[in-house]
């Protein structure tokens, strides 16, 4: 960083360019900051509009809704006297009180608070008068019960009278008509009690009038004609009961109409008054919203204008700054270009005069020195040409002598080439032998030995390795059913494919034991532990996929038994190096962790890859695994957790 700053300070031309860019960036930052200030102010106004101003409208709407719901429940209760209607009315009254209480805490505007207090007072008056009306309805209901009892009594008397005159069919028929007329009156009375209106009462009165003025007199006349005078007292008593029933209904209906009118006059105006006050709050809120909208529109226009002017100003300043800086840079460059063009044409007369102290000025002064030097050199060159001509003659003589020396050197070079070819052939032979050696030893080990990096002696070291064991489940079964040549061909094909995959992933093949393979990662060439574990697991997945292809080929060749690979992988410290004698050595790994990898392989099911927890910890982010329990391994005094590899993350599982 310090060196970059020194280079920047030393380069005046770069400083000019960077300074110009910094100035433009500064202008852009100022524009952005001012625009942010304007937008922040606009956001506050919009927030005031959406939260403070609109609050009054929302509260007004909720008051109107609760008021209308309360009125509906009260009207329903006064009409039907059902307890659930009274409970709903009480719930709406409670909600209104809570709403007004919360609104008084939220709203600070004095007029709105006064309106809320007015609504609260109207609600309390409405509730008190509603309770008084409910008490008066109880008295009305007692009279209604008395009226219905008299109606039942009249119906019974008509029935009894009809039974007594059964001998007179016409009289009995007239009694039936009278009974139906009384039933019709009772139906009209029930309708009137349901909806207290003068029209319903008048219809009942009209029916009463027909009974008293027509049906009862007709019945009297019929009984006199038949000389059934013994029924006259019963008929008179029936007529009196009907008159009493009429008088009772007349009195009760007047009371009901009067009570209904008083209730409507008493309770009716309150809901419209509350709604009117709530509408007043809403209108005030809408007016405030209109004013706020106008303010927001003005702010948006002002903000847009300010941002536009700032952008225009920044653009103009940036353009002028660029023109100024580019002019100061390009003018001396153009002058230098013109002088260089003339110099290329052989004209050394034009001088370069640049007064700037930056790199261009330094270059111009250096160019001027070069022009003067060239001019001086050309003047001296003509003099020296003659001198050089004489020297060339002497040089020709020296060249003749040098030709003889060259022939001698060519002979020596031929001898050297023959020796070089011999050494190359020897080196090629060594390389060919190393290729053959790689077929029996790990390529990494052979390369280190050939480069001299590996000492071929009995020595070993402790390293953290990822060890791989595999074998073919079912291979033993097919050995008795196949010829030795076919078995060897199949085994070599399998080991060739698996070995190629191991080489691709950089694994060190320790040994082939029949159909079993031991491979480890992390030696002889060291690698990070996590990288070794990942390469080993990816190699195992590749081997399992390649085994599917081989199994199809083998089935086509007539192998009946399904051959499945099973794999065990463990990561841990092992002893790795050269083991044996001075005349015969093996590069291998030994130790408890190696035995654990072998034990994991033998505990695997066909087609499965089993990991220890130490390997699973390195690869759990790239493969999906399933915990399969624990196993006990000789030499390890605790159960070993095992995991089955399902496949790479994100891939579909078989």
C-alpha positions in Angstrom: 0.0 0.0 0.0 2.8 2.4 0.9 4.6 1.6 -2.3 1.4 2.3 -4.3 1.1 5.7 -2.6 4.7 6.6 -3.4 4.2 5.6 -7.0 1.1 7.7 -7.2 2.9 10.7 -5.8 5.8 10.2 -8.1 3.6 10.0 -11.2 2.2 13.5 -11.7 0.3 12.5 -14.9 -1.5 9.7 -13.0 -2.2 12.1 -10.2 -3.9 14.5 -12.6 -6.1 11.7 -14.0 -7.0 10.3 -10.6 -7.6 13.8 -9.2 -10.1 14.4 -12.0 -11.8 11.1 -11.4 -11.9 11.8 -7.6 -13.4 15.3 -8.3 -16.1 13.7 -10.4 -16.8 11.0 -7.8 -16.9 13.7 -5.1 -19.5 15.6 -7.2 -21.5 12.4 -7.6 -21.4 11.7 -3.9 -22.6 15.2 -3.1 -25.5 14.8 -5.6 -26.4 11.5 -4.1 -26.2 12.9 -0.5 -28.4 15.9 -1.4 -30.9 13.6 -3.2 -30.9 11.3 -0.2 -31.7 14.3 2.1 -34.6 15.3 -0.2 -35.9 11.8 -0.4 -35.6 11.4 3.4 -37.7 14.5 3.9 -40.2 13.3 1.4 -40.4 9.9 3.1 -41.2 11.6 6.4 -44.0 13.5 4.8 -45.4 10.3 3.3 -45.1 8.6 6.6 -47.0 11.4 8.3 -49.7 11.1 5.6 -50.1 7.3 6.0 -49.8 7.0 9.8 -50.9 10.3 11.4 -53.4 11.8 9.0 -55.1 8.5 7.9 -55.5 7.4 11.5 -58.6 9.7 11.9 -60.3 8.2 8.9 -59.6 4.6 10.1 -61.0 5.4 13.5 -64.1 7.0 12.1 -64.8 4.0 9.9 -64.4 1.7 12.9 -66.7 3.8 15.0 -69.4 3.8 12.3 -69.1 0.1 11.9 -69.4 -0.6 15.6 -72.3 1.9 16.0 -74.3 0.3 13.2 -73.6 -3.2 14.5 -74.7 -2.1 18.0 -77.9 -0.5 16.6 -78.7 -3.7 14.6 -78.3 -5.9 17.7 -80.4 -3.5 19.9 -83.2 -3.4 17.3 -83.1 -7.2 17.1 -83.3 -7.6 20.8 -86.2 -5.1 21.2 -88.1 -7.0 18.4 -87.5 -10.6 19.6 -86.2 -10.2 23.2 -83.5 -12.9 22.5 -80.6 -13.1 25.0 -78.0 -13.6 22.2 -79.1 -10.3 20.6 -78.6 -8.6 24.0 -75.2 -10.2 24.4 -74.1 -9.0 20.9 -75.3 -5.5 21.7 -73.3 -5.5 24.9 -70.2 -6.8 23.0 -70.5 -4.0 20.5 -71.0 -1.4 23.3 -67.8 -2.7 24.9 -65.9 -2.6 21.6 -67.0 1.0 21.1 -65.8 2.1 24.5 -62.4 0.4 24.0 -62.2 2.0 20.6 -62.9 5.4 21.9 -60.4 5.0 24.8 -57.6 3.9 22.4 -58.5 6.7 20.0 -58.2 9.4 22.7 -54.7 8.1 23.5 -53.6 8.0 19.9 -55.0 11.3 18.6 -53.6 14.7 19.8 -55.9 17.0 17.7 -58.2 18.9 20.0 -61.3 19.0 17.8 -61.1 15.3 17.2 -60.7 14.6 20.9 -63.8 16.8 21.6 -65.7 14.8 19.0 -64.6 11.6 20.5 -65.9 12.8 23.9 -69.2 13.8 22.4 -69.5 10.3 20.8 -68.7 8.7 24.2 -71.5 10.8 25.9 -74.0 9.8 23.2 -73.2 6.2 23.6 -73.7 6.3 27.4 -77.1 8.1 26.9 -78.0 5.5 24.3 -77.0 2.6 26.7 -79.1 4.0 29.6 -82.2 4.5 27.4 -81.7 1.1 25.9 -81.7 -0.4 29.4 -84.9 1.5 30.4 -86.6 0.4 27.2 -85.7 -3.2 28.0 -87.3 -2.9 31.4 -90.5 -1.4 29.9 -90.6 -4.3 27.4 -90.8 -6.7 30.4 -94.1 -5.1 31.4 -95.4 -5.2 27.8 -94.5 -8.9 27.7 -96.6 -9.6 30.8 -99.7 -8.0 29.1 -98.9 -10.0 25.9 -99.0 -13.2 28.0 -102.4 -12.2 29.4 -103.7 -11.5 25.9 -102.6 -14.8 24.6 -104.2 -16.6 27.6 -107.6 -14.9 26.8 -107.2 -15.9 23.2 -106.8 -19.6 24.3 -109.9 -19.2 26.6 -112.0 -17.9 23.7 -110.9 -20.7 21.4 -111.9 -23.3 24.1 -115.3 -21.7 24.7 -116.0 -21.7 21.0 -115.1 -25.4 20.9 -117.3 -26.2 23.9 -120.2 -24.2 22.4 -119.8 -26.0 19.1 -120.0 -29.4 20.8 -123.2 -28.3 22.6 -125.0 -27.4 19.4 -123.9 -30.5 17.4 -127.5 -31.3 16.9 -128.0 -28.1 14.8 -125.7 -28.7 11.8 -125.9 -25.1 10.6 -125.2 -23.7 14.1 -122.2 -26.1 14.4 -121.0 -25.0 10.9 -121.3 -21.4 12.0 -119.3 -22.2 15.2 -116.5 -23.7 13.0 -116.4 -20.5 10.9 -116.3 -18.5 14.1 -113.4 -20.7 15.4 -111.4 -20.1 12.2 -112.1 -16.4 12.3 -110.8 -16.2 15.9 -107.7 -18.2 14.7 -107.2 -15.6 12.0 -107.5 -12.8 14.6 -104.8 -14.5 16.7 -102.5 -14.8 13.6 -103.0 -11.0 13.0 -102.3 -10.3 16.6 -99.1 -12.3 16.4 -98.1 -10.4 13.3 -98.8 -7.2 15.1 -96.7 -8.2 18.1 -93.9 -9.1 15.8 -94.0 -5.8 13.8 -96.0 -3.2 15.8 -97.8 -1.2 13.1 -101.2 0.4 13.0 -102.2 -1.4 9.8 -101.8 -4.8 11.5 -103.9 -3.7 14.4 -106.7 -2.3 12.1 -106.9 -5.7 10.3 -107.4 -7.5 13.6 -110.1 -4.8 14.6 -111.9 -5.4 11.3 -112.1 -9.1 12.0 -113.4 -8.5 15.5 -116.0 -6.2 14.1 -117.2 -8.9 11.6 -117.6 -11.4 14.5 -119.5 -9.0 16.8 -121.6 -7.4 14.2 -122.3 -10.3 11.9 -121.4 -13.8 13.1 -122.7 -13.6 16.7 -126.0 -11.9 15.7 -126.5 -14.5 12.9 -125.9 -17.3 15.4 -128.5 -15.7 17.8 -131.0 -15.5 15.0 -130.5 -19.1 14.0 -130.9 -20.4 17.5 -134.2 -18.4 18.0 -135.6 -19.8 14.7 -134.8 -23.3 15.9 -136.2 -22.5 19.4 -132.9 -23.6 21.0 -133.3 -21.0 23.7 -131.4 -23.1 26.2 -128.1 -22.2 24.4 -128.7 -18.4 24.7 -126.9 -17.9 28.0 -123.8 -19.9 26.7 -123.8 -17.8 23.5 -124.1 -14.6 25.5 -121.1 -15.7 27.7 -119.1 -16.5 24.5 -119.9 -13.1 23.1 -118.8 -11.4 26.3 -115.5 -13.4 26.2 -114.9 -12.2 22.7 -115.7 -8.6 23.7 -113.2 -8.9 26.6 -110.6 -10.4 24.3 -111.2 -7.5 21.9 -111.0 -4.9 24.7 -107.8 -6.5 26.1 -106.1 -6.4 22.6 -107.3 -2.9 22.0 -105.7 -1.7 25.3 -102.5 -3.7 24.9 -102.1 -2.7 21.2 -102.4 1.0 22.1 -99.7 0.5 24.8 -97.4 -1.4 22.4 -97.8 1.2 19.6 -97.1 4.0 22.1 -94.1 2.1 23.6 -92.7 1.3 20.2 -93.1 4.9 19.1 -91.4 6.2 22.3 -88.5 3.7 21.9 -88.0 4.7 18.3 -88.2 8.4 19.2 -85.9 7.8 22.2 -83.2 5.5 20.7 -83.6 6.3 17.0 -81.7 9.6 16.8 -78.6 8.4 18.6 -77.0 6.2 16.0 -77.4 8.9 13.2 -75.9 11.5 15.7 -72.9 9.2 16.4 -72.4 8.5 12.7 -72.7 12.2 12.0 -69.9 13.0 14.5 -67.8 10.2 13.2 -68.3 11.5 9.7 -67.2 14.9 10.9 -64.0 13.2 12.2 -63.5 11.5 8.8 -64.2 14.6 6.8 -61.6 16.4 8.9 -59.2 13.5 8.3 -59.9 13.6 4.5 -59.2 17.3 4.4 -56.0 16.8 6.3 -55.1 14.0 3.8 -55.9 16.3 0.9 -53.6 19.0 2.3 -50.9 16.4 3.0 -51.2 15.1 -0.5 -50.7 18.6 -1.9 -47.7 19.0 0.4 -46.3 15.6 -0.8 -46.9 16.5 -4.4 -45.1 19.8 -3.9 -42.3 18.0 -2.2 -42.0 15.5 -5.0 -41.9 18.2 -7.6 -39.3 20.2 -5.6 -37.2 17.1 -5.0 -37.3 16.2 -8.7 -36.3 19.7 -9.6 -33.5 19.8 -7.1 -32.1 16.4 -8.2 -32.4 17.4 -11.9 -30.5 20.6 -11.3 -27.9 18.8 -9.2 -27.4 16.2 -12.0 -27.1 19.0 -14.6 -24.6 20.9 -12.5 -22.5 17.8 -11.7 -22.5 16.9 -15.4 -21.4 20.4 -16.5 -18.7 20.6 -13.8 -17.5 17.1 -14.6 -17.4 17.9 -18.4 -15.4 21.1 -17.8 -13.0 19.3 -15.5 -12.5 16.6 -18.0 -11.8 19.1 -20.8 -9.4 21.0 -18.6 -7.4 17.9 -17.5 -7.5 16.3 -21.0 -6.2 19.6 -22.6 -3.3 19.8 -20.2 -2.4 16.2 -20.9 -3.0 16.1 -24.7 -1.4 19.4 -25.8 2.2 18.4 -24.9 1.6 14.9 -26.3 0.4 16.3 -29.6 3.5 18.5 -29.8 5.7 15.5 -29.0 3.9 13.4 -31.7 4.5 16.1 -34.4 8.2 16.3 -33.5 8.6 12.5 -33.5 6.9 12.3 -36.9 9.4 14.8 -38.4 12.3 13.1 -36.7 11.2 9.7 -38.3 11.3 11.5 -41.7 14.9 12.6 -41.0 14.2 16.2 -40.0 16.1 17.0 -36.9 15.5 20.8 -36.9 12.3 21.0 -34.9 12.8 21.3 -31.2 10.3 20.3 -28.5 9.5 22.9 -25.8 7.1 21.6 -23.1 7.0 23.4 -19.8 4.9 20.8 -17.8 6.7 19.1 -14.9 4.8 15.8 -15.3 5.8 12.6 -17.1 5.0 14.1 -20.5 7.3 17.0 -19.8 10.0 14.6 -18.7 9.5 12.6 -21.9 9.6 15.8 -24.0 12.9 16.9 -22.4 14.4 13.4 -22.9 13.2 13.5 -26.5 14.9 16.9 -27.1 18.1 15.5 -25.6 17.8 12.5 -27.9 17.2 14.8 -31.0 20.3 16.8 -30.1 22.3 13.6 -29.6 21.2 12.2 -32.9 22.1 15.4 -34.7 25.6 15.3 -33.1 25.9 11.6 -33.8 25.0 12.0 -37.5 27.6 14.8 -37.9 30.2 12.5 -36.3 29.0 9.5 -38.3 30.2 10.7 -41.6 33.7 11.2 -40.2 33.7 7.8 -38.6 32.5 6.1 -41.8 35.8 6.7 -43.5 37.6 5.4 -40.4 35.4 2.4 -40.3 36.1 1.6 -44.0 39.7 1.3 -43.3 39.0 -0.8 -40.2 36.8 -3.1 -42.4 39.7 -4.0 -44.6 41.6 -5.1 -41.5 38.6 -7.0 -40.4 38.3 -8.9 -43.6 41.8 -10.2 -43.0 40.8 -11.2 -39.5 37.7 -13.0 -40.8 39.8 -15.1 -43.1 41.8 -16.3 -40.2 38.6 -16.8 -38.2 37.2 -19.1 -40.9 40.0 -21.5 -40.2 39.3 -21.3 -36.5 35.6 -22.0 -37.3 36.3 -25.2 -39.1 38.2 -26.4 -36.0 35.2 -25.4 -33.8 32.8 -27.3 -36.1 34.7 -30.5 -35.7 34.7 -30.1 -31.9 30.9 -29.4 -32.1 30.3 -32.6 -34.0 32.0 -34.6 -31.3 29.9 -32.8 -28.7 26.7 -33.6 -30.6 27.6 -37.3 -30.7 28.2 -37.4 -27.0 24.9 -35.5 -26.4 23.0 -38.1 -28.5 24.4 -40.9 -26.4 23.4 -39.2 -23.1 19.9 -38.5 -24.5 19.5 -42.2 -25.4 20.6 -43.2 -21.9 18.1 -40.8 -20.4 15.2 -42.0 -22.6 16.0 -45.6 -21.5 15.8 -44.5 -17.9 12.4 -42.8 -18.6 11.1 -46.0 -20.2 12.1 -48.0 -17.2 10.4 -45.5 -14.9 7.2 -46.0 -16.9 7.5 -49.8 -16.5 8.2 -49.2 -12.8 5.0 -47.2 -12.3 3.1 -50.3 -13.2 4.4 -52.0 -10.0 4.7 -49.0 -7.7 2.6 -45.9 -7.0 3.4 -43.2 -9.7 3.9 -40.6 -7.0 6.5 -42.7 -5.3 8.3 -43.5 -8.6 8.4 -39.8 -9.6 9.9 -38.8 -6.2 12.5 -41.6 -6.5 13.4 -40.5 -10.1 13.7 -36.9 -9.1 15.9 -37.8 -6.1 13.3 -36.5 -3.6 12.7 -39.9 -2.0 15.5 -41.9 -0.3 15.2 -45.6 -1.1 15.9 -46.9 2.4 14.0 -48.5 5.2 12.3 -45.5 6.8 8.8 -44.4 7.8 6.9 -41.6 9.4 3.5 -40.8 11.0 1.0 -39.1 8.8 -2.7 -38.5 8.8 -4.1 -40.4 5.8 -7.4 -41.3 4.3 -7.4 -45.1 3.8 -9.6 -46.9 1.3 -10.4 -50.6 1.2 -12.7 -52.4 -1.3 -13.5 -55.9 -2.5 -16.1 -57.6 -4.8 -19.0 -59.2 -3.0 -19.7 -62.5 -4.7 -16.3 -62.9 -6.4 -15.5 -66.1 -4.5 -18.7 -67.7 -5.7 -17.7 -67.3 -9.4 -14.2 -68.7 -9.0 -15.4 -72.3 -9.1 -17.7 -71.7 -12.1 -15.2 -69.9 -14.3 -12.0 -71.0 -16.1 -8.7 -69.5 -14.8 -8.2 -67.6 -18.0 -11.7 -66.0 -17.9 -11.3 -65.3 -14.2 -7.9 -63.6 -14.8 -9.4 -61.5 -17.7 -12.3 -60.4 -15.5 -10.1 -59.5 -12.5 -7.6 -57.6 -14.7 -10.4 -55.7 -16.3 -11.8 -54.7 -12.9 -8.5 -53.8 -11.4 -7.5 -51.8 -14.6 -10.7 -49.7 -14.3 -10.4 -49.1 -10.6 -6.7 -48.3 -10.8 -7.4 -45.8 -13.6 -9.9 -44.0 -11.4 -7.5 -44.1 -8.5 -4.8 -42.4 -10.7 -7.3 -39.8 -11.8 -8.0 -38.7 -8.2 -4.3 -38.9 -7.1 -4.6 -41.9 -4.8 -1.6 -44.0 -3.9 -2.4 -47.7 -4.7 -0.9 -49.7 -1.8 -1.6 -53.2 -3.1 -4.0 -55.5 -5.0 -5.0 -58.6 -3.0 -7.1 -60.7 -5.3 -10.2 -58.7 -5.9 -9.4 -56.4 -2.9 -7.8 -53.0 -3.3 -6.0 -50.8 -0.7 -5.5 -47.1 -1.6 -4.5 -44.2 0.6 -4.4 -40.4 0.2 -1.9 -38.0 1.9 1.4 -39.9 1.1 4.0 -39.9 -0.3 2.9 -36.4 -1.5 1.4 -34.6 1.4 -2.0 -32.9 1.0 -4.5 -31.2 3.3 -6.5 -33.7 5.3 -9.9 -32.4 4.2 -8.8 -32.5 0.5 -7.5 -36.1 0.9 -10.8 -37.2 2.4 -12.9 -35.5 -0.3 -10.8 -36.9 -3.1 -11.1 -40.4 -1.6 -14.9 -40.3 -1.2 -15.4 -38.8 -4.7 -13.1 -41.7 -6.0 -15.3 -44.2 -4.2 -18.5 -42.8 -5.8 -16.8 -42.9 -9.2 -15.8 -46.5 -8.7 -19.3 -47.5 -7.6 -20.7 -45.9 -10.8 -18.0 -47.6 -13.0 -18.9 -50.9 -11.3 -22.5 -50.6 -12.6 -21.2 -50.4 -16.2 -18.8 -53.4 -15.6 -21.6 -55.4 -14.1 -23.8 -55.0 -17.2 -20.9 -56.0 -19.4 -20.2 -59.1 -17.2 -23.8 -60.2 -17.3 -23.8 -59.9 -21.1 -20.7 -62.2 -21.0 -22.6 -64.9 -19.1 -21.7 -64.2 -15.5 -24.8 -65.1 -13.5 -23.8 -64.0 -10.0 -24.4 -60.2 -9.3 -21.0 -58.8 -8.5 -21.2 -55.8 -6.1 -18.4 -53.6 -4.8 -18.3 -52.7 -1.1 -16.0 -50.0 0.2 -14.8 -48.8 3.6 -13.0 -45.4 4.2 -11.3 -44.1 7.3 -9.2 -41.0 8.1 -6.6 -41.1 10.8 -2.9 -41.3 11.7 -0.9 -44.2 10.3 2.7 -45.2 9.9 3.7 -44.9 6.2 7.0 -45.5 4.5 9.4 -48.2 3.2 9.1 -51.6 5.0 11.2 -54.7 4.3 14.9 -55.3 3.8 17.6 -53.6 1.8 17.1 -56.0 -1.1 13.2 -55.9 -1.1 11.0 -53.1 0.2 7.3 -52.2 0.1 5.9 -48.7 0.4 2.8 -49.1 2.6 0.8 -47.9 5.5 0.2 -49.8 8.7 -1.6 -49.1 12.0 -4.9 -49.3 13.8 -6.6 -46.7 11.5 -5.7 -48.9 8.5 -7.3 -51.9 10.3 -10.4 -49.8 11.0 -10.7 -49.0 7.2 -10.5 -52.7 6.4 -13.1 -53.5 9.1 -15.5 -50.8 7.7 -15.2 -52.4 4.3 -16.0 -55.9 5.6 -19.0 -54.5 7.5 -20.4 -52.8 4.4 -23.3 -54.2 2.4 -22.9 -54.9 -1.3 -23.0 -51.6 -3.3 -22.4 -49.5 -0.1 -19.7 -47.0 0.9 -19.1 -46.9 4.6 -17.3 -44.0 6.3 -15.9 -43.5 9.8 -16.9 -40.3 11.7 -13.5 -38.7 11.0 -14.0 -39.0 7.3 -17.7 -38.0 7.5 -16.7 -34.8 9.2 -14.6 -33.7 6.2 -17.2 -34.6 3.5 -20.6 -34.0 5.0 -21.0 -30.7 3.1 -20.6 -32.3 -0.3 -22.3 -35.8 0.0 -25.5 -37.0 1.6 -24.9 -39.6 4.3 -27.0 -41.8 6.6 -25.9 -42.8 10.1 -25.9 -46.6 10.3 -24.9 -47.2 13.9 -21.6 -48.3 15.5 -19.2 -51.2 15.2 -16.6 -52.6 17.6 -13.0 -52.9 16.3 -10.2 -54.9 17.9 -7.6 -52.5 19.3 -10.1 -49.6 19.5 -11.7 -49.3 23.0 -14.8 -47.5 22.0 -17.6 -48.1 19.5 -16.9 -46.6 16.0 -19.7 -44.6 14.5 -20.4 -45.4 10.8 -22.1 -43.6 8.0 -23.5 -44.9 4.6 -22.8 -42.6 1.6 -26.1 -42.0 -0.4 -24.6 -39.7 -3.1 -23.5 -36.2 -3.9 -25.6 -33.4 -2.6 -28.2 -32.2 -5.1 -28.1 -35.4 -7.1 -31.1 -37.8 -7.4 -30.5 -40.9 -5.3 -30.9 -44.4 -6.6 
